[in-house]
Amino acid sequence: MNDQWLDVQSRSRLSAFWHDSVTYPIMWSKKLLRFLATTPGKMTTLVVVLSVVLLSAGLSMAQSSAQRHADLNTLIGHTEPVANIAQDLYSSLSLADTEASASFVRGTNDNYVEYIQKAALLVTQTDGDIANIATQLPVYTGLVETARANNRQGHPVGVAYMSEASTLMQESILPAASQLYLNAAEQVSTAQRNLARPQIPLIGLVVALVLLVVGQIWLAHVTRRRFNAWFLLATVLMLVSTAWVGTTNWLNYRAGSVAYEQAAEPLELLTEARIHAQRARTDETLALVWRQSLENSNHTFSTTLKRVDKALSKPGLDPAEVAAARNAMNTWRASHEELTNFLNSGRYEEALKLTTEGPSAFTDLDAALDSLIDSTRVRLRTEIRGVDTTQVNVVIGLTIAAVLALWLGIRPRLQEYL
């Protein structure tokens, strides 16, 4: 009897540790389960679950809004400017080739140097696959200079060099620049569509709101009281949050549709019309270099003017600029018909005089299209900026307030059981 204390002390400390490690968790788990089975436990579980659901939905919505805001900044600050640079690059290269051919028959440099220098500068500012352009542009300029040098000395081989340079531009450099622009424009369109797309986390807010209503019905049934005022406040807060986000998503969708109809689509059509007009002008100047007929390219020229007319028919464009572009287009059509007649009848000197002397209707049309592209681009950027991404603080604030209201509302009910 006197040695019992020795038996107690001889118990292994390791055995005691494992005994306590198993016993206490089981004991507390049983107590927790018994508590959760009671009405106060069910109330506490309800509020905890609702709090987790509300916070998860709110934070998910806030993160989605923050990402959308970042995507908007990327679109305005990088993606759209890169697309514009790619469009400028193509135009500069195309105009450089046109001016190279025209100045070849005139025997002057005129605007060729300006356009080719601008293109070389834009190559350094453009993202994407520019290796082909950067590699072949010096080859092109070398061929042009060789053609000019031979032409000044009266060597017929200058025409061959000029033809080779234009072929390099038309079949290699310009297609690469065109693909560069198409890729950049597609990135702008994709980013714009994504910004206007409804946010998926909105579903989480709706689910949280439904669970909140169901929870109030259960609480009213258990307590046999009217709806809890604090729970009603939480419901109103989540309803406001859901309505805010839902309305914003709808407005963004509408804004995206309007932006496409009034800015993105006209910008795309105007850019394509300008590109095809520049190609048609290059065909004219090359016909002078080769002293050949334009009959084979008349169908292409007619199709080009139809593209221009379609682009100018889009609503929302400046009427004065459209009128100037149409006047230049009609003048160019008449000039092209006259040029075709001169070349078909072998009157090369008159064709040369028509193309190289006096104001150019094509130049006026290109300037008008360029002005329309700039103004439409400004409108597009304005529409993009109109996308509402200022939901982060509102959603987080309303969600936290709703969770606090839940705990303030359940506290009096729990105190009744103490």
C-alpha positions, 0 to 999 in steps of 0.5 A, a space after each residue: 500500500 505504501 508503494 503505490 506512489 512508486 507504481 504511478 511514477 513508473 508509468 512511462 512518460 511516452 505512454 502518458 503522452 500518447 494517451 493524452 494525445 488520443 484522449 483529449 482530441 476525442 473528448 473535445 470532438 465529442 463535446 463539439 459534436 454534442 454542442 453542434 447538435 444543440 440549437 446554439 450549435 446549429 446557429 453558430 454553424 449557420 453563421 460560420 458557414 454563411 460567413 465563409 460563403 459570403 467572404 469567399 464570394 466577395 473575395 472571388 468577385 474582388 479578385 476578378 474585378 482587380 484582374 479585369 482592371 489590370 487587363 484594362 490597363 494592359 489593353 490601353 497601355 500596351 496591346 492597343 498601342 502596339 496594334 496601332 504601331 503595327 498598322 503605321 508600320 504597314 502603311 509606312 512600308 506600303 507608302 515607301 514602296 509606292 513612293 519608291 516606284 513613283 520617284 523612280 520614274 520622276 528621278 527624285 527622292 520625294 517622300 520615299 526617304 521619309 517613309 522608309 525612315 519612319 518604317 525603320 523606326 517603327 520596326 524597333 518599336 513593334 512587338 512580335 515576329 519582326 525578324 523577317 522585316 528587320 532582315 529584309 528591309 535593308 536588302 530592299 533599300 539597297 535594291 532601291 538605291 541600286 535601281 536609282 543609281 542605274 536609272 540616273 546613269 541611263 542604264 535599263 537594268 535599273 528597271 529590273 532592280 526596281 522591280 526586284 525591290 518592289 517584288 521583295 516588298 509586296 511578296 515578303 515584307 508587306 505580308 509579314 507586316 500585315 500578319 503582324 498587324 492582324 495578330 495585334 488587332 486580334 489581341 485587341 479584339 480578344 481583350 475587348 471581348 474578355 472585358 465585356 464578358 460577364 464575370 463568373 464569380 457573380 454566380 458566387 454572390 447569387 449563391 451566397 444571397 440564396 443561402 442567406 435567405 434560406 438561413 434566415 428562414 431556418 432561424 425564424 423557424 427555430 426561434 419562432 420570431 420574425 426575421 432577424 433585423 441584422 440578418 435582414 441588413 446582411 441580406 440587403 447589403 449582399 443584394 446591393 452588392 449582387 445588383 451592383 455587380 450584375 448591373 455593371 456586368 450588363 453595362 459592360 456587355 452593352 458598352 462592349 457591343 457599342 464599342 464594336 459597332 461604333 469604333 472597333 468595326 469601323 476602325 478595322 474596315 478603315 484600316 483594311 480599306 487604306 491598306 488595299 488603296 495603297 496596294 492599288 496605288 502601288 500597282 499604278 506606279 509599277 505600271 509606269 515603271 514597267 510601262 505596261 497596261 493596267 487592264 489586269 488590275 482594273 478589277 482589283 482597283 474597282 474592288 478596292 474602291 468598294 472597300 473604301 466606300 463600305 468603310 466610309 458608310 459606317 455610322 459615327 464617322 465625322 461627316 466632313 472627313 467622310 465627304 473629303 474622303 469620298 471626293 478624293 476617292 471619286 477624283 482618284 477613280 477618274 484619274 485611274 481611268 484616264 491613266 489606264 487609257 493613256 497606258 493602253 494607247 502607249 501615251 507613256 509621257 502623258 501617263 507619267 505627267 498625270 501621275 507625277 505632276 500636280 496634287 495626287 487624289 490618292 494622297 488626299 484619300 490616304 490622308 483622309 483615311 488616316 485622319 478617320 483612322 486616328 479619330 476612330 481610334 480615339 473613340 475606341 480608346 474612350 469606349 474601352 476606358 468606359 468599362 467599369 472595373 471599380 468594383 473591388 472596394 465596393 464588393 469587399 466593403 459590403 461583404 465585410 459589413 454583411 458578415 459583421 451584421 450576421 454575427 451581431 444578429 446571432 449574438 442575442 439569440 445565443 445569449 438566450 441559451 446561456 
